[in-house]
Amino acid sequence: MSAPTAAPAVPDLPTTPRSRTRRALLWGALMALLVIAQSMLVWLTVNYESSRAQEQVDATSSGVATDVKQALSRDLQSLQALLWNDPSSQQWRSDTGVLLRAHREIVRVERRDTVHNITEAVDSPYQGPLFTRIRREDMDLDTEVACQTAVRQAGPVYSRSYFVPLPGGLGIEVMDVCLPVTHEGRLSGFMAATFALSGVLSEAVGPEVLRRHELSFVEGDGTRLARVGLMRGAGVYISERLVDLPGLTLQLRLDSAVGRPQFIPNLTVALVLGLSLALGAVVVLLVRDVRKRASAERALAESLAFRKAMEDSLVTGLRARDLQGRVTYVNPAFCKMVGFSVAEMIGQTTPPYWPPDLVEEYSKRQAFRLNADQPGEEARQSAAREGYETTFMRKNGERFAVLIFEAPLVDGQGRQTGWMSAVLDVSDQRRIEEISRQQQERLQATARLATVGEMASLLSHELNQPLAAIASYATGSLNLMQDPQWDADTPAMLKQAAERIAEQAERAGRVIKSVHDFVRRREQSHEAMRSDLLIDAVLPLVRLQARKSGTRVEVDMPIPPPRVVCDRTMVEQVLLNLTRNGIQAMEGATVPVAKRELVIRVRQNHPRWVTFSVCDHGPGVSAEAAERLFQPFFTTRREGMGLGLSLCRTVIEQHGGALDFTRLGSDAEGGTGASTEFRFTLPADTPDRRGQAERSAHPADAASTPTP
């Protein structure tokens, strides 16, 4: 894999206001043509759908008019059949009843004499008596005119329609047909039949037409005479036809229930419109893509130049490797860091900046790290991105510590082609950390010496008692040996005096040894130990100061005591500082001697942590002092240095724990105010921690060891 190189700069495309205006006009004309074509398509489609709907209505109305005429013709034939063979009155009435039951549109049939008097009449069984509100004789004018016309034409003639009121405030529009009755060539009377106009429409027209249209007979001025249909007409598609009958012309109107066509009347138009809109969107996206592409090409050239300048100015080393571990790219900062040129490093599987004695170990780690077939690859990638520290060698042979951050290197198709590493030279940082650590140790030692200096008066008071006893026993022994009256009891008394001298000397030695063990400077080392050993080591020094102020010291510890992992010397100093602060807080007249009690408590409330507490019954910590209590050089005592609590917190945090204090509440019985508890945590000695310690002791055997 070749090293990444900067792409050649892409020249800017010439763009002038005139060329931009010309392109804008061309794109605008194209979009205008698309809009006009879409509008014309919609208009033509809607107009076509409207014309087709009107044609369907016209064809339906023509068919309905034909059906009405045919139905009326069949009715006339049925009426004429009633007069065949000159039936008797009873026979005529029977046949007429059958006819009325078969033809619902006929509501009444009458037989008249030559002067138009009604001799017989039969009403429809469905309608009931028709002329109940107004007598038939009062509405007979149109019927007589039709009968006179029928005599002249020698055939049936229809009368004009008229309105017949019915009970309940309703009514019905009817028309009569008059058939002349002749006997042996002479007029012997008339037969008149009354038709309900609504019944004519409902019986003559099929249900399919009635479900989709409103049918009605209207007059010339548009007044509706009769109406049938399940739905009201929409008033959009209307067709009128004339129904010519002998002596009468009826105007038939058909009103479709279909409204105006929708903006997109059918699926074909919807598809064409959708494709046209998609075409317009594609054109817009194409314009934007062309502009973005040109802009991206210019930005790419600028970005490559900017990246090159940035990489050349970095103080962080950059290194790229392919999947076989060969170095494919290094920046100037990396070359300056290791002292090798680009040509000396590019293409090398074993880089020259690896220390010779570590080449074999680094090669194994690199093979494990770069082998994508090994299990746990995702975990190794995550660990590499978190950063790891290793050792490189400069060209002059100097070794130095570096911190490496790695991430996968992918190509334009998203495939991993190697690894990109950011390398930081941390040798100066490590040197500064070592100097800081040494200064911290010296500061802690100084604080320890200052603590011992404060306790010098206590030591002198404590040592005066055994030394005075030794002097007294020695003087007594000399006097006994010089006494001339030597008796048998004198050796026993001398032996007892010598034993007392030895006891007091041992007591003085223990006091001096306790101070010596505390002041002695040791290397910091974390070791696992019982927590009672920490307390027993500082307890003699604590009791020295406690006896001076009359304070009782209580130790509250479970059995067996929990084990902790810590630096023994530093934790002992923390315990001594906290106990001394508690004792000093209870000194003076503010706390009665009976209430001066210092409690040292040890608890393991968490599997991984052990809590140490130092509780006193002093006046407590004020709100102002609590905000600055752990700041360096802040103290509430005139003779204090202000470093005790600050160093204590630093030591505990270096162990991974935390140091804090709590106000335990008011001590009502003694009236001593608020009691205070200082507590800190130390890591417990658990099996998991012991396993981590063993793995850290053998880093070469760890599977997750990062690549150098």
C-alpha positions as CSV (number, residue, x, y, z in Angstrom):
1,M,0.0,0.0,0.0
2,S,1.4,3.3,-1.0
3,A,1.7,6.3,1.4
4,P,-1.2,8.7,1.4
5,T,-0.5,11.7,-0.9
6,A,-2.3,14.9,-1.5
7,A,-4.5,15.1,-4.6
8,P,-3.8,17.7,-7.2
9,A,-5.8,20.9,-6.8
10,V,-8.9,21.2,-8.9
11,P,-9.1,24.5,-10.8
12,D,-12.1,26.7,-10.2
13,L,-14.7,26.6,-12.9
14,P,-15.3,30.0,-14.6
15,T,-18.5,31.4,-13.4
16,T,-19.6,34.9,-14.4
17,P,-22.9,36.7,-13.6
18,R,-23.9,36.4,-17.3
19,S,-23.3,32.7,-17.5
20,R,-25.2,32.1,-14.2
21,T,-28.1,34.2,-15.6
22,R,-28.2,32.2,-18.8
23,R,-28.2,28.9,-16.9
24,A,-30.9,30.1,-14.6
25,L,-33.1,31.1,-17.6
26,L,-32.6,27.7,-19.2
27,W,-33.5,25.8,-16.0
28,G,-36.4,28.2,-15.5
29,A,-37.7,27.6,-19.1
30,L,-37.5,23.9,-18.5
31,M,-39.4,24.1,-15.3
32,A,-42.1,26.4,-16.9
33,L,-42.6,23.8,-19.7
34,L,-43.0,21.1,-17.2
35,V,-45.6,23.1,-15.3
36,I,-47.5,24.1,-18.5
37,A,-47.5,20.5,-19.7
38,Q,-48.8,19.3,-16.3
39,S,-51.6,21.9,-16.3
40,M,-52.7,21.1,-19.9
41,L,-52.7,17.4,-19.0
42,V,-54.9,18.0,-16.0
43,W,-57.3,20.3,-17.9
44,L,-57.7,17.9,-20.8
45,T,-58.2,15.0,-18.6
46,V,-60.8,16.7,-16.5
47,N,-62.6,18.0,-19.6
48,Y,-62.6,14.5,-21.1
49,E,-63.9,12.9,-18.0
50,S,-66.7,15.6,-17.8
51,S,-67.7,15.1,-21.5
52,R,-67.7,11.3,-21.0
53,A,-70.0,11.6,-18.0
54,Q,-72.4,13.9,-19.8
55,E,-72.5,11.5,-22.7
56,Q,-73.4,8.7,-20.4
57,V,-76.2,10.8,-18.8
58,D,-77.6,11.7,-22.3
59,A,-77.5,8.1,-23.3
60,T,-79.3,7.0,-20.1
61,S,-82.0,9.7,-20.5
62,S,-82.7,8.6,-24.1
63,G,-83.0,5.0,-23.0
64,V,-85.3,6.1,-20.1
65,A,-87.6,8.1,-22.5
66,T,-87.8,5.0,-24.7
67,D,-88.6,2.8,-21.8
68,V,-91.4,5.2,-20.6
69,K,-93.0,5.2,-24.1
70,Q,-92.8,1.4,-24.4
71,A,-94.3,1.0,-20.9
72,L,-97.2,3.3,-21.7
73,S,-97.8,1.5,-25.0
74,R,-98.0,-1.8,-23.1
75,D,-100.4,-0.3,-20.6
76,L,-102.6,0.9,-23.5
77,Q,-102.7,-2.5,-25.0
78,S,-103.7,-4.0,-21.6
79,L,-106.5,-1.4,-21.3
80,Q,-107.8,-2.1,-24.8
81,A,-107.8,-5.8,-23.9
82,L,-110.4,-5.0,-21.2
83,L,-112.9,-4.1,-24.0
84,W,-112.5,-7.2,-26.1
85,N,-115.6,-9.4,-26.6
86,D,-117.8,-6.7,-25.0
87,P,-117.4,-8.1,-21.4
88,S,-120.2,-7.9,-18.8
89,S,-119.9,-5.4,-16.0
90,Q,-118.9,-8.1,-13.5
91,Q,-116.3,-9.5,-15.9
92,W,-114.9,-6.0,-16.7
93,R,-114.5,-5.2,-13.0
94,S,-112.7,-8.5,-12.4
95,D,-110.3,-8.0,-15.3
96,T,-109.7,-4.4,-14.3
97,G,-108.8,-5.4,-10.7
98,V,-106.2,-7.9,-12.1
99,L,-104.8,-5.2,-14.4
100,L,-104.5,-2.7,-11.6
101,R,-102.6,-5.2,-9.4
102,A,-100.2,-5.9,-12.2
103,H,-99.6,-2.3,-13.2
104,R,-99.0,-0.1,-10.2
105,E,-98.7,3.1,-12.3
106,I,-102.4,2.9,-13.1
107,V,-104.4,4.2,-10.1
108,R,-107.9,4.3,-11.5
109,V,-110.0,2.9,-14.5
110,E,-113.4,4.3,-15.4
111,R,-116.2,3.4,-17.9
112,R,-118.3,6.4,-19.2
113,D,-121.3,6.8,-21.4
114,T,-121.4,9.0,-24.4
115,V,-122.0,12.2,-22.4
116,H,-119.0,11.5,-20.1
117,N,-121.0,10.3,-17.1
118,I,-119.1,7.7,-15.0
119,T,-120.9,4.4,-15.1
120,E,-118.3,2.2,-13.4
121,A,-114.9,2.9,-11.7
122,V,-112.2,0.7,-10.2
123,D,-109.4,2.1,-7.9
124,S,-106.0,0.6,-7.5
125,P,-105.6,-1.6,-4.4
126,Y,-102.2,0.0,-3.7
127,Q,-103.3,3.6,-3.9
128,G,-106.8,3.5,-2.5
129,P,-109.7,5.8,-3.5
130,L,-108.2,8.7,-5.4
131,F,-110.8,11.4,-5.5
132,T,-111.7,11.8,-1.8
133,R,-110.9,15.4,-1.2
134,I,-112.3,16.7,-4.4
135,R,-115.0,15.1,-6.4
136,R,-114.2,13.5,-9.7
137,E,-116.8,15.6,-11.5
138,D,-115.0,18.7,-10.4
139,M,-111.7,17.6,-12.0
140,D,-113.1,16.1,-15.2
141,L,-112.5,18.9,-17.7
142,D,-109.1,17.7,-18.9
143,T,-110.4,14.2,-19.2
144,E,-113.5,15.3,-21.3
145,V,-111.2,17.3,-23.7
146,A,-109.0,14.2,-24.2
147,C,-112.1,12.1,-24.9
148,Q,-113.3,14.5,-27.5
149,T,-109.9,14.5,-29.2
150,A,-109.9,10.7,-29.0
151,V,-113.2,10.6,-30.9
152,R,-111.9,12.8,-33.6
153,Q,-108.6,10.8,-33.9
154,A,-110.4,7.5,-33.4
155,G,-107.7,6.4,-30.9
156,P,-106.5,6.8,-27.4
157,V,-105.5,10.3,-26.3
158,Y,-103.7,11.5,-23.1
159,S,-104.9,14.5,-21.1
160,R,-102.8,17.2,-19.5
161,S,-101.4,16.3,-16.1
162,Y,-103.1,17.6,-13.0
163,F,-102.7,17.5,-9.3
164,V,-105.0,15.4,-7.1
165,P,-104.9,16.2,-3.4
166,L,-104.8,13.3,-0.9
167,P,-105.6,13.0,2.7
168,G,-102.9,14.1,5.1
169,G,-101.9,17.2,3.1
170,L,-100.2,15.1,0.3
171,G,-101.1,14.8,-3.3
172,I,-100.2,13.1,-6.5
173,E,-99.6,14.3,-10.1
174,V,-101.7,12.3,-12.6
175,M,-102.7,12.2,-16.2
176,D,-105.6,10.5,-17.9
177,V,-105.8,8.5,-21.1
178,C,-109.2,8.3,-22.9
179,L,-110.1,5.3,-25.1
180,P,-113.3,5.6,-27.2
181,V,-115.6,2.6,-27.1
182,T,-117.5,1.7,-30.3
183,H,-120.1,-0.9,-31.0
184,E,-121.0,-1.8,-34.6
185,G,-119.2,1.3,-35.8
186,R,-121.0,3.7,-33.5
187,L,-119.6,5.4,-30.3
188,S,-121.1,3.7,-27.3
189,G,-119.0,5.3,-24.6
190,F,-115.4,5.9,-23.2
191,M,-112.9,4.1,-20.9
192,A,-110.6,6.4,-19.0
193,A,-107.5,5.4,-17.1
194,T,-105.6,7.5,-14.6
195,F,-101.8,7.2,-14.5
196,A,-99.6,8.4,-11.6
197,L,-96.6,10.1,-13.2
198,S,-94.2,9.0,-10.4
199,G,-95.5,5.4,-10.9
200,V,-94.9,5.6,-14.6
201,L,-91.2,6.5,-13.9
202,S,-90.6,3.9,-11.2
203,E,-92.2,1.1,-13.1
204,A,-90.7,1.9,-16.5
205,V,-87.1,2.5,-15.3
206,G,-84.8,-0.2,-14.0
207,P,-83.3,-0.1,-10.4
208,E,-79.8,0.4,-11.6
209,V,-80.7,3.8,-13.2
210,L,-82.7,4.8,-10.1
211,R,-79.7,4.2,-7.9
212,R,-77.4,6.6,-9.8
213,H,-79.9,9.2,-11.1
214,E,-82.8,11.4,-10.1
215,L,-85.7,11.1,-12.7
216,S,-88.5,13.6,-12.9
217,F,-91.2,15.0,-15.2
218,V,-91.0,18.7,-15.4
219,E,-93.0,21.5,-17.0
220,G,-91.6,24.0,-19.5
221,D,-90.6,26.4,-16.8
222,G,-88.7,23.7,-14.9
223,T,-91.4,23.0,-12.2
224,R,-91.1,19.4,-11.1
225,L,-94.3,17.3,-11.5
226,A,-93.0,14.0,-10.3
227,R,-89.7,12.6,-9.0
228,V,-88.2,9.2,-8.5
229,G,-84.7,7.9,-7.6
230,L,-82.8,6.8,-4.5
231,M,-80.4,9.8,-4.6
232,R,-80.7,13.5,-5.3
233,G,-79.1,14.8,-8.4
234,A,-75.8,16.7,-8.1
235,G,-77.0,19.3,-10.6
236,V,-73.9,18.9,-12.7
237,Y,-74.8,16.4,-15.4
238,I,-78.4,16.9,-16.5
239,S,-80.2,15.6,-19.6
240,E,-83.7,16.3,-20.7
241,R,-85.8,14.4,-23.2
242,L,-89.4,14.9,-24.6
243,V,-91.7,11.9,-24.4
244,D,-94.3,12.4,-27.2
245,L,-97.6,10.8,-26.4
246,P,-101.0,11.1,-28.3
247,G,-102.4,14.4,-27.2
248,L,-99.5,15.1,-24.6
249,T,-95.8,15.8,-24.6
250,L,-94.0,15.1,-21.3
251,Q,-90.6,16.6,-20.5
252,L,-88.3,14.0,-18.9
253,R,-85.3,15.3,-16.8
254,L,-82.4,13.0,-15.7
255,D,-80.0,14.4,-13.1
256,S,-76.9,12.3,-12.3
257,A,-75.8,11.9,-8.7
258,V,-72.2,12.1,-9.9
259,G,-70.5,15.4,-9.0
260,R,-67.7,17.2,-10.9
261,P,-64.6,15.2,-11.7
262,Q,-61.8,15.3,-9.3
263,F,-58.5,17.0,-9.9
264,I,-56.9,13.6,-10.6
265,P,-59.8,11.6,-12.0
266,N,-58.1,8.3,-12.6
267,L,-55.0,6.2,-12.0
268,T,-53.5,6.9,-15.4
269,V,-53.5,10.6,-14.8
270,A,-52.1,10.1,-11.3
271,L,-49.3,8.0,-12.7
272,V,-48.5,10.6,-15.4
273,L,-48.6,13.4,-12.8
274,G,-46.5,11.4,-10.4
275,L,-43.8,10.6,-13.0
276,S,-43.8,14.3,-14.2
277,L,-43.4,15.5,-10.7
278,A,-40.6,12.9,-10.1
279,L,-39.0,14.2,-13.3
280,G,-39.1,17.7,-12.0
281,A,-37.7,16.6,-8.7
282,V,-34.9,14.7,-10.5
283,V,-34.1,17.9,-12.5
284,V,-33.9,19.9,-9.3
285,L,-31.7,17.3,-7.6
286,L,-29.5,17.1,-10.7
287,V,-29.0,20.9,-10.6
288,R,-28.1,20.7,-6.9
289,D,-25.9,17.7,-7.4
290,V,-23.9,19.5,-10.2
291,R,-23.5,22.5,-8.0
292,K,-22.5,20.4,-5.0
293,R,-20.1,18.4,-7.1
294,A,-18.3,21.5,-8.4
295,S,-18.2,22.9,-4.9
296,A,-17.0,19.6,-3.5
297,E,-14.1,19.4,-6.0
298,R,-13.0,22.9,-5.0
299,A,-13.4,22.1,-1.3
300,L,-11.4,18.8,-1.8
301,A,-8.4,20.6,-3.3
302,E,-8.5,23.2,-0.4
303,S,-8.9,20.4,2.1
304,L,-6.0,18.4,0.8
305,A,-3.8,21.5,0.9
306,F,-5.0,22.4,4.4
307,R,-4.4,18.8,5.6
308,K,-0.9,18.8,4.3
309,A,-0.1,22.0,6.0
310,M,-1.7,20.8,9.2
311,E,0.1,17.5,9.3
312,D,3.4,19.3,8.6
313,S,2.8,21.7,11.6
314,L,1.7,19.0,14.1
315,V,4.0,18.1,17.0
316,T,2.1,14.8,17.3
317,G,3.5,12.0,15.3
318,L,1.2,10.3,12.8
319,R,1.9,6.8,11.5
320,A,-0.2,4.6,9.1
321,R,0.3,0.8,8.6
322,D,-1.4,-1.7,6.3
323,L,-3.0,-4.9,7.4
324,Q,0.4,-6.7,7.0
325,G,2.0,-4.3,9.5
326,R,4.1,-2.4,6.9
327,V,4.5,1.4,7.5
328,T,2.8,3.3,4.8
329,Y,2.9,6.9,6.0
330,V,4.6,9.0,8.6
331,N,4.4,12.8,9.0
332,P,7.3,15.1,9.7
333,A,6.6,15.2,13.4
334,F,7.1,11.4,13.7
335,C,10.3,11.6,11.7
336,K,11.6,14.3,14.0
337,M,10.5,12.3,17.0
338,V,12.4,9.1,16.1
339,G,15.2,10.6,14.0
340,F,14.7,8.4,11.0
341,S,13.8,9.7,7.5
342,V,10.6,8.8,5.6
343,A,12.6,6.5,3.2
344,E,14.0,4.6,6.1
345,M,10.6,3.7,7.5
346,I,8.2,3.4,4.6
347,G,7.5,-0.3,3.7
348,Q,9.3,-1.7,6.8
349,T,7.5,-4.5,8.6
350,T,10.1,-4.3,11.4
351,P,10.6,-0.5,12.0
352,P,14.0,0.8,12.8
353,Y,12.6,2.6,15.9
354,W,12.0,-0.7,17.7
355,P,14.6,-1.4,20.3
356,P,16.7,-4.4,19.1
357,D,16.2,-6.4,22.2
358,L,12.4,-6.0,22.0
359,V,12.0,-6.7,18.3
360,E,10.9,-10.3,18.8
361,E,8.4,-9.4,21.5
362,Y,7.0,-6.5,19.5
363,S,6.7,-8.6,16.4
364,K,4.6,-11.2,18.3
365,R,2.4,-8.5,19.7
366,Q,2.0,-6.9,16.3
367,A,1.1,-10.2,14.6
368,F,-1.5,-10.8,17.3
369,R,-2.9,-7.2,17.0
370,L,-3.1,-7.1,13.2
371,N,-4.5,-10.6,12.7
372,A,-8.2,-10.0,11.9
373,D,-8.9,-13.8,12.2
374,Q,-8.0,-13.9,15.9
375,P,-11.0,-14.0,18.3
376,G,-11.7,-10.8,20.3
377,E,-10.8,-8.5,17.5
378,E,-13.4,-6.0,18.5
379,A,-12.1,-5.9,22.1
380,R,-8.6,-5.4,20.8
381,Q,-9.7,-2.5,18.6
382,S,-11.5,-0.9,21.5
383,A,-8.4,-1.2,23.7
384,A,-6.1,0.3,21.1
385,R,-8.4,3.4,20.7
386,E,-8.1,3.9,24.4
387,G,-4.4,4.5,24.1
388,Y,-1.4,2.5,25.4
389,E,2.2,3.2,26.3
390,T,5.3,1.6,24.9
391,T,9.0,2.3,24.3
392,F,10.6,3.5,21.0
393,M,14.3,4.1,20.2
394,R,15.7,7.1,18.4
395,K,18.3,6.9,15.7
396,N,21.0,7.8,18.2
397,G,20.0,4.8,20.4
398,E,18.1,6.8,23.0
399,R,15.0,5.1,24.3
400,F,11.9,7.1,25.2
401,A,8.3,6.4,26.3
402,V,5.5,7.1,23.8
403,L,1.7,7.0,24.1
404,I,-0.1,5.6,21.1
405,F,-3.7,6.0,20.0
406,E,-4.9,3.8,17.1
407,A,-8.0,3.7,14.9
408,P,-8.9,1.7,11.9
409,L,-7.9,3.2,8.5
410,V,-10.7,2.8,5.9
411,D,-10.9,3.6,2.2
412,G,-13.7,5.3,0.2
413,Q,-15.7,2.1,0.1
414,G,-15.7,1.7,3.9
415,R,-13.2,-1.3,3.9
416,Q,-10.4,-1.4,6.4
417,T,-7.0,-1.1,4.8
418,G,-4.9,-0.7,7.9
419,W,-4.4,1.3,11.1
420,M,-3.7,5.0,11.7
421,S,-1.7,5.8,14.9
422,A,-1.2,9.1,16.8
423,V,2.1,8.9,18.7
424,L,2.9,11.2,21.6
425,D,6.4,11.6,23.2
426,V,5.7,11.3,26.9
427,S,9.3,11.0,28.1
428,D,9.3,14.6,29.4
429,Q,6.0,14.1,31.1
430,R,7.2,11.0,32.8
431,R,10.3,12.9,33.9
432,I,8.2,15.6,35.4
433,E,5.9,13.1,37.1
434,E,9.0,11.5,38.7
435,I,10.2,14.9,40.0
436,S,6.8,15.7,41.3
437,R,6.6,12.3,43.0
438,Q,9.9,12.9,44.7
439,Q,8.9,16.4,45.8
440,Q,5.6,14.9,47.2
441,E,7.6,12.4,49.2
442,R,9.9,15.1,50.6
443,L,6.9,17.2,51.4
444,Q,5.2,14.3,53.2
445,A,8.5,13.5,55.1
446,T,8.7,17.2,56.1
447,A,5.1,17.1,57.4
448,R,5.9,13.9,59.3
449,L,8.9,15.6,60.9
450,A,6.8,18.6,61.8
451,T,4.3,16.2,63.4
452,V,7.1,14.6,65.4
453,G,8.3,18.0,66.4
454,E,4.9,18.9,67.8
455,M,5.0,15.7,69.7
456,A,8.4,16.3,71.2
457,S,6.9,17.8,74.4
458,L,4.7,14.8,74.8
459,L,7.7,12.5,74.4
460,S,9.7,14.4,77.0
461,H,6.7,14.1,79.4
462,E,6.3,10.5,78.7
463,L,10.0,9.6,79.0
464,N,10.4,11.5,82.2
465,Q,8.3,9.0,84.1
466,P,10.3,5.8,83.2
467,L,13.6,7.7,83.5
468,A,12.7,9.0,87.0
469,A,11.7,5.5,88.0
470,I,14.9,4.1,86.7
471,A,16.9,6.7,88.6
472,S,15.0,6.0,91.8
473,Y,15.4,2.3,91.6
474,A,19.1,2.7,90.8
475,T,19.7,5.0,93.9
476,G,17.8,2.6,96.1
477,S,19.9,-0.3,94.9
478,L,23.1,1.6,95.6
479,N,21.9,2.5,99.1
480,L,21.1,-1.2,99.8
481,M,24.5,-2.3,98.6
482,Q,26.3,0.3,100.8
483,D,24.2,-0.5,103.8
484,P,26.5,-2.3,106.4
485,Q,23.5,-4.1,107.8
486,W,23.3,-6.7,104.9
487,D,20.8,-9.4,105.6
488,A,19.2,-12.2,103.7
489,D,16.4,-10.1,102.2
490,T,18.8,-7.6,100.5
491,P,19.5,-9.8,97.4
492,A,15.7,-10.2,96.8
493,M,15.2,-6.5,97.1
494,L,18.0,-5.8,94.7
495,K,16.6,-8.3,92.2
496,Q,13.2,-6.6,92.4
497,A,14.7,-3.2,91.8
498,A,16.6,-4.5,88.8
499,E,13.4,-5.9,87.3
500,R,11.7,-2.6,87.8
501,I,14.6,-0.8,86.1
502,A,14.4,-3.2,83.1
503,E,10.6,-2.7,82.8
504,Q,10.9,1.1,82.8
505,A,13.8,1.0,80.3
506,E,11.7,-1.3,78.0
507,R,8.8,1.2,78.3
508,A,11.0,4.1,77.3
509,G,12.4,2.0,74.4
510,R,8.9,1.3,73.1
511,V,8.0,5.0,73.1
512,I,11.2,5.8,71.2
513,K,10.7,2.9,68.7
514,S,7.2,4.1,67.9
515,V,8.5,7.6,67.0
516,H,11.4,6.1,65.1
517,D,9.2,3.7,63.0
518,F,6.9,6.6,62.1
519,V,9.7,9.0,61.1
520,R,11.7,6.5,59.1
521,R,11.4,7.0,55.4
522,R,10.6,4.0,53.2
523,E,9.9,3.3,49.6
524,Q,6.3,3.4,48.6
525,S,5.0,-0.1,48.1
526,H,1.4,-1.3,48.2
527,E,1.0,-4.5,50.2
528,A,-1.9,-6.6,51.5
529,M,-2.2,-6.5,55.3
530,R,-4.8,-6.6,58.1
531,S,-6.3,-3.3,59.0
532,D,-5.7,-3.9,62.8
533,L,-1.9,-3.7,62.1
534,L,-2.2,-0.2,60.7
535,I,-4.1,0.9,63.9
536,D,-1.7,-0.9,66.3
537,A,1.3,0.8,64.7
538,V,0.0,4.4,65.4
539,L,-1.9,3.6,68.6
540,P,1.0,4.1,71.0
541,L,1.6,7.6,69.6
542,V,-2.1,8.4,69.7
543,R,-2.3,7.3,73.4
544,L,0.6,9.6,74.3
545,Q,-1.3,12.7,73.2
546,A,-4.6,11.3,74.5
547,R,-3.3,10.8,78.1
548,K,-2.1,14.4,78.1
549,S,-5.6,15.7,77.4
550,G,-7.5,13.1,79.3
551,T,-9.1,11.6,76.1
552,R,-10.2,8.0,75.9
553,V,-9.4,6.1,72.8
554,E,-11.7,3.3,71.6
555,V,-11.1,0.9,68.7
556,D,-14.2,-0.6,67.0
557,M,-13.2,-3.3,64.6
558,P,-14.8,-6.5,63.4
559,I,-13.2,-9.9,64.0
560,P,-11.5,-11.0,61.9
561,P,-10.4,-7.6,60.8
562,P,-10.7,-6.9,57.1
563,R,-7.6,-6.9,54.8
564,V,-6.6,-3.9,52.7
565,V,-4.0,-3.1,50.0
566,C,-2.1,0.1,50.7
567,D,1.2,1.8,51.4
568,R,1.6,1.1,55.1
569,T,3.7,4.1,56.0
570,M,1.5,6.7,54.2
571,V,-1.8,5.3,55.6
572,E,-0.3,5.3,59.1
573,Q,0.4,9.0,58.7
574,V,-3.2,9.6,57.6
575,L,-4.5,7.8,60.7
576,L,-2.1,9.7,63.0
577,N,-3.1,13.1,61.5
578,L,-6.8,12.4,61.8
579,T,-6.6,11.1,65.4
580,R,-4.4,14.1,66.4
581,N,-6.9,16.5,64.9
582,G,-9.7,14.8,66.8
583,I,-7.9,14.9,70.1
584,Q,-6.9,18.5,69.7
585,A,-10.5,19.4,68.8
586,M,-11.6,18.1,72.2
587,E,-8.9,19.9,74.2
588,G,-9.7,22.9,76.3
589,A,-12.7,24.0,78.4
590,T,-15.2,23.5,75.6
591,V,-15.5,19.7,76.1
592,P,-15.8,18.1,79.5
593,V,-13.2,15.5,80.3
594,A,-15.9,12.9,80.8
595,K,-17.1,13.4,77.1
596,R,-13.6,13.4,75.6
597,E,-13.7,10.1,73.6
598,L,-12.1,9.3,70.3
599,V,-13.4,6.3,68.3
600,I,-11.5,4.6,65.6
601,R,-13.9,2.4,63.6
602,V,-13.2,-0.1,60.7
603,R,-16.0,-1.5,58.5
604,Q,-16.3,-3.3,55.2
605,N,-19.7,-2.3,53.8
606,H,-18.6,-3.0,50.2
607,P,-16.9,-6.1,48.8
608,R,-14.2,-3.9,47.2
609,W,-13.7,-1.2,49.8
610,V,-12.9,-0.9,53.5
611,T,-13.9,2.2,55.4
612,F,-11.9,3.8,58.3
613,S,-13.6,6.3,60.5
614,V,-12.2,8.7,63.2
615,C,-15.1,10.2,65.4
616,D,-14.7,12.8,68.0
617,H,-17.0,14.9,70.3
618,G,-15.4,18.3,69.5
619,P,-17.2,21.5,68.6
620,G,-17.4,20.4,64.9
621,V,-16.4,22.1,61.6
622,S,-17.9,25.4,60.8
623,A,-19.6,26.0,57.4
624,E,-16.8,28.5,56.3
625,A,-14.0,26.1,57.3
626,A,-15.8,23.1,55.6
627,E,-15.5,24.8,52.2
628,R,-11.7,25.2,52.5
629,L,-10.9,22.3,54.8
630,F,-8.8,20.2,52.3
631,Q,-7.1,23.2,50.7
632,P,-3.3,23.3,51.2
633,F,-2.0,25.8,53.8
634,F,-5.5,26.3,55.3
635,T,-5.6,25.7,59.1
636,T,-7.7,26.7,62.0
637,R,-4.8,26.5,64.5
638,R,-2.2,29.1,65.0
639,E,0.7,26.6,65.2
640,G,-0.6,24.4,62.3
641,M,1.0,24.3,58.8
642,G,-2.3,23.6,56.9
643,L,-0.8,20.6,55.1
644,G,-2.2,17.7,57.2
645,L,-5.7,17.2,55.6
646,S,-4.5,18.1,52.2
647,L,-1.7,15.5,52.3
648,C,-4.2,13.0,53.8
649,R,-6.6,13.4,50.9
650,T,-3.8,13.1,48.3
651,V,-2.6,9.9,49.9
652,I,-6.1,8.3,49.9
653,E,-6.8,9.4,46.4
654,Q,-3.5,7.8,45.2
655,H,-4.9,4.6,46.7
656,G,-8.1,5.1,44.6
657,G,-10.2,5.9,47.7
658,A,-11.9,9.0,49.0
659,L,-11.6,11.1,52.2
660,D,-14.5,13.1,53.5
661,F,-16.1,14.2,56.8
662,T,-19.7,14.2,58.2
663,R,-21.4,16.2,61.0
664,L,-22.9,13.5,63.2
665,G,-25.4,15.8,65.1
666,S,-25.8,17.4,68.5
667,D,-24.6,15.8,71.6
668,A,-27.4,16.8,73.9
669,E,-26.2,15.0,77.1
670,G,-22.8,16.7,77.3
671,G,-23.7,19.9,75.6
672,T,-20.6,19.8,73.5
673,G,-22.1,20.8,70.2
674,A,-21.7,18.9,66.9
675,S,-19.7,15.7,66.7
676,T,-17.5,15.1,63.6
677,E,-16.6,11.9,61.7
678,F,-13.7,11.8,59.3
679,R,-13.7,8.7,57.1
680,F,-11.7,7.3,54.2
681,T,-11.7,4.2,52.1
682,L,-9.0,1.8,51.0
683,P,-9.2,-1.0,48.5
684,A,-10.0,-4.4,50.0
685,D,-7.8,-7.4,49.4
686,T,-10.1,-9.4,47.1
687,P,-9.4,-12.4,44.9
688,D,-10.0,-10.3,41.7
689,R,-7.5,-7.7,42.8
690,R,-4.9,-10.4,43.5
691,G,-5.5,-11.8,40.0
692,Q,-5.0,-8.3,38.5
693,A,-1.8,-7.9,40.4
694,E,-0.5,-11.2,39.1
695,R,-1.4,-10.3,35.5
696,S,0.3,-6.9,35.9
697,A,3.4,-8.6,37.1
698,H,3.6,-10.6,33.7
699,P,2.4,-8.1,31.0
700,A,3.9,-10.1,28.2
701,D,1.5,-13.0,28.9
702,A,-1.6,-10.8,28.7
703,A,-3.7,-11.4,25.6
704,S,-4.8,-7.7,25.3
705,T,-1.3,-6.3,25.2
706,P,-1.3,-3.5,22.5
707,T,0.9,-3.3,19.5
708,P,4.1,-1.2,19.8
